Amino acid sequence: MSQSYKYTGHSEAKFNFEGRLVSINEKEGKTYISIGTTKHYQDANEEWQERDMIHFTQTYSPVIIDKVKKWNPGDIIKLKGDVESWQSGEGDTFECGSNHIVKTAKRIAIKQV
């Protein structure tokens, strides 16, 4: 059974979703989402240790992130809403409309529901 996280608030949320760090922050009418592509952890000071992240922007709430299978390169993260763009941890930005996009370097697909 797939899991999902639904966020409808207007503040920042950081949480561990099946071993991956997810950060959601709403500001200026947009929802900013970051998802870790590798396992993350909290150190002794309970600070998140961020390594490799995918960042993308969604224009409105609610945000629904569905786990389709393992969160590894090549996996698909489902989103409800209109995805404007996303970028990898290296800072590369990709525009996205109604179709899914795939970053070939890491083979990570972001796809609309």
C-alpha positions as CSV (number, residue, x, y, z in Angstrom):
1,M,0.0,0.0,0.0
2,S,1.5,3.4,-1.0
3,Q,1.8,6.1,1.6
4,S,1.2,9.8,1.0
5,Y,1.7,13.0,2.9
6,K,-0.8,15.8,2.6
7,Y,0.2,19.3,3.6
8,T,-2.3,22.2,3.6
9,G,-0.8,24.6,6.0
10,H,1.0,27.9,5.5
11,S,4.2,27.3,7.2
12,E,7.4,25.3,6.8
13,A,7.3,21.5,7.5
14,K,10.3,19.2,7.6
15,F,9.8,15.5,8.2
16,N,11.3,12.1,7.6
17,F,9.2,10.3,4.9
18,E,10.4,6.7,4.8
19,G,14.0,7.6,5.4
20,R,14.0,10.7,3.1
21,L,14.0,14.3,4.2
22,V,11.0,16.3,2.9
23,S,10.8,20.0,3.3
24,I,7.7,22.0,2.4
25,N,7.4,25.7,2.7
26,E,4.7,28.1,1.5
27,K,5.5,31.7,0.7
28,E,4.4,34.3,-1.7
29,G,1.5,32.1,-3.0
30,K,3.7,29.2,-4.0
31,T,4.6,25.9,-2.3
32,Y,8.2,25.0,-2.3
33,I,9.0,21.3,-1.9
34,S,12.4,19.6,-1.4
35,I,12.8,15.8,-1.3
36,G,16.0,14.0,-0.4
37,T,17.1,11.4,-2.9
38,T,19.2,9.6,-0.4
39,K,18.5,8.6,3.2
40,H,18.8,11.6,5.6
41,Y,19.1,11.7,9.4
42,Q,19.0,14.1,12.3
43,D,22.3,14.6,14.2
44,A,22.7,14.9,18.0
45,N,21.3,18.5,17.9
46,E,18.3,17.2,15.9
47,E,19.5,19.2,12.8
48,W,18.7,17.6,9.5
49,Q,21.8,16.5,7.6
50,E,20.9,17.3,4.0
51,R,22.8,15.7,1.2
52,D,21.2,15.3,-2.2
53,M,17.9,17.0,-2.7
54,I,15.4,17.6,-5.5
55,H,13.7,20.9,-5.3
56,F,10.5,21.8,-7.1
57,T,7.7,24.4,-6.9
58,Q,4.0,23.8,-6.9
59,T,1.5,26.6,-7.4
60,Y,-1.2,25.7,-5.0
61,S,-2.2,23.5,-2.1
62,P,-2.9,20.8,-1.2
63,V,0.4,19.0,-1.8
64,I,0.2,15.3,-2.0
65,I,3.4,13.2,-2.2
66,D,2.8,9.5,-3.0
67,K,5.3,6.8,-2.5
68,V,5.0,4.6,-5.6
69,K,8.0,2.3,-4.8
70,K,11.4,2.7,-3.3
71,W,12.8,6.2,-3.3
72,N,15.9,5.6,-5.4
73,P,17.1,7.1,-8.7
74,G,14.5,6.2,-11.4
75,D,11.6,6.2,-9.0
76,I,8.5,8.4,-9.5
77,I,7.0,10.8,-7.0
78,K,3.4,11.6,-7.7
79,L,2.1,15.1,-7.2
80,K,-1.4,16.6,-7.2
81,G,-1.3,20.0,-8.8
82,D,0.4,22.1,-11.5
83,V,4.2,21.7,-11.2
84,E,6.0,24.7,-12.4
85,S,9.6,23.6,-12.2
86,W,12.1,21.7,-10.2
87,Q,15.8,21.5,-9.8
88,S,18.4,19.0,-8.6
89,G,20.8,19.5,-5.8
90,E,23.4,20.7,-8.3
91,G,21.2,23.7,-9.1
92,D,20.0,22.6,-12.6
93,T,16.5,23.9,-13.2
94,F,13.9,22.2,-15.4
95,E,10.5,23.7,-16.5
96,C,7.6,21.4,-16.3
97,G,4.1,21.6,-17.7
98,S,1.4,18.9,-17.8
99,N,3.8,16.1,-18.8
100,H,6.3,14.3,-16.7
101,I,10.0,15.1,-16.8
102,V,13.0,13.0,-16.2
103,K,16.5,14.1,-15.2
104,T,18.8,11.8,-17.1
105,A,21.8,12.3,-14.8
106,K,20.1,10.7,-11.9
107,R,17.1,9.2,-13.7
108,I,14.6,10.8,-11.3
109,A,11.1,11.4,-12.7
110,I,8.6,14.0,-11.3
111,K,5.1,13.3,-12.5
112,Q,1.7,14.8,-12.0
113,V,-1.2,12.8,-10.7
